[in-house]
């Protein structure tokens, strides 16, 4: 019978834990471990919405293996995996969404670079553990020991991990936590709970039931109260009218719950969105090209740079990097521009021979021609090579 293997066993197998490792000595005196355990900002609807928008747009980035520049792509296994199937259970979109979501939730995200016995890369796996500890061996090599929620641990060389960080400030290795956001998240949660409680209170009747009888036993008071509640507030009673005889009177207590008004609630949510660098227009997917460009330049573009550098340094050795091998994360920013902006752009750059026919067609969301015709560069005769300018305008000298 074939043995059942979970993802943990698939990734790490049944290798024994590396022994003889000591705690890594950090320079700034902080602890050499990081924990994702504790208050999870992803449980907040407002924070999760902001993280989702960032992750959704970041997942549109296209990873590429290039050498020296974008005009020299390398169509190898690494490029194929990153662009199609980073690991056996994720698409590229899923993969980038997940690491971005984890990065903004915990300010630290880890990707394990799985390799076979020959050292060839076989996959890229996001790792979410609840405690990570820095270790080192006698030679000074750094390791990360991951402790998972199921109690299992595994230690990997830090060089085999892609480590992404946010708010990389006061610690040598870890991104700073989102603790400063907790007050705003608690305020947002409390305001939502307050609205829910206010609705419940307005649907109920609060008051004091007075009986004129001089002396009533405690059980009689309770019985009369229960009868009043049953007759007037019972599920089957829909008239909203209470009937009492002269023996009793009802005095309503008007309880007005205190809740944030609309502007105050907007300010609280805005503080959370500002923390993530996301505007309300991006949250609602109701952005103009100008607002999209601001969001791209402030959030997505820095991520593309960070991802590119982190993946490059973890995947390639020093010699390969010196030879120009890099991983970049790119996107077609102009796909979010309006048709008028696209036309104006083409009118500006076409005369200078900067685009092909197919590029211009794709920019306008039209089907490319393909072949040699589609690869032809469009250029105005008013813009020519300076080396033949005289010949074009007045013929060669001596003619």
Residue, then its C-alpha position, 0 to 999 in steps of 0.5 A: x500500500x502506498x504511504x500517505x505523505x503530507x506536504x510537510x513530508x513531501x517538502x522535508x522528507x524524514x531527515x533528522x534535525x541538524x544538531x550542534x547548532x547554537x543561537x545566532x548572536x544578533x548585533x542589536x541585542x534583540x532576540x534571535x527568534x520571530x513568532x507569528x503567534x498572537x494577535x492576528x491582524x488578518x482577523x480584522x475585516x478592514x485590515x484583511x481587505x487592504x491586504x487583499x487589494x495589495x496581494x491581488x494587484x501584486x499577484x499580477x506581477x510576472x516573474x522572469x529570469x533574464x540575463x543583463x536586461x529584459x531583452x535577454x530572457x532565459x527560458x530555463x526551468x526556473x523561469x518556467x516554474x516561476x511563471x507557471x507552477x512554482x510548486x505542485x499545489x500553486x499557480x503563479x498567481x496563488x504563489x505571489x498572492x500568498x507570499x504578499x498576504x503573509x508579508x503584510x500580515x506578519x511583516x515577514x514572509x519565507x519561501x523555501x527553495x526545494x532542491x533535488x539530490x543534484x542541487x537542481x531547484x524543484x519548487x518554491x514553497x511559502x512557509x508559515x510557521x508560528x515560531x522561527x529561530x536563528x541558529x548557527x554552526x561552528x563555522x558561522x553558517x546561519x540556519x532558520x529553525x521553523x516550528x509549525x503549528x502541528x509541533x514539528x520543527x525543521x531547520x534549513x540553511x538561511x541561504x536556501x530561504x527567500x526572506x521578505x521583510x517589511x518595516x525592517x528597522x530595529x532588528x538585524x533579521x526580522x521585520x518589525x511587528x504590526x503592534x502599532x496598528x492594534x489600537x486602530x484595529x480594536x477601535x474599528x472592531x469596537x465601533x462595529x460591535x457598538x453598531x450591532x449592539x445598538x441595533x439589538x437595543x433599539x429592537x428591545x424594550x427596557x424599563x421598570x414595571x411598578x406594582x401598586x400592591x403594597x406588599x407582593x412576594x418576590x415570587x409574585x413580582x417575578x411571575x407578573x414580570x414574566x407574564x408581561x414579557x411573555x404577553x408583550x415581548x414574546x415572539x408571537x406578539x407583533x402588535x407593539x401594544x402593552x395592556x396593563x390594569x391599575x395594579x401596575x404601571x410601566x416606566x420605559x428606560x431609554x438607553x441610547x448607545x454611544x456609537x461612532x458617527x459615519x465620519x468618525x468611522x471613516x477616519x478610523x478605517x482610513x487610518x488602517x488603509x493609510x498604514x498599508x498605503x491603500x486609498x479608499x478608491x483602490x479598496x473599492x476598485x474605483x480608481x482612475x489611471x492617476x490614482x492607480x499609478x500612485x498606488x503602483x509607485x507607492x506599493x506595487x513597484x517597491x514590492x517588485x523591486x524587493x521580490x526581484x532582489x530577494x529571489x535573485x540573491x537566493x536562487x543564484x550564486x555570486x558568479x551567476x549574478x556577476x554574469x548578469x543573471x537576475x529574477x525580475x517581477x514586471x507588470x504592464x502598467x499601461x493596461x490600466x490607462x484609459x484609451x485616450x491616454x494610450x492613444x496620446x502615448x502612441x502619438x508621442x512615441x511612435x515617431x521615434x521608432x520605439x514600438x512595433x506594430x504588435x506592441x501598438x496593437x496590444x497596447x490598444x487591446x487589439x489582436x497582434x498581427x504576428x510574424x515579420x509584419x507584426x515585428x516591424x517598427x513604426x517610425x516617422x520619416x521626420x525622425x531619422x538616424x543622424x548619420x544619414x541626415x544630410x543624405x536624406x535632406x539634401x543628398x550626399x556631399x559632392x552630388 
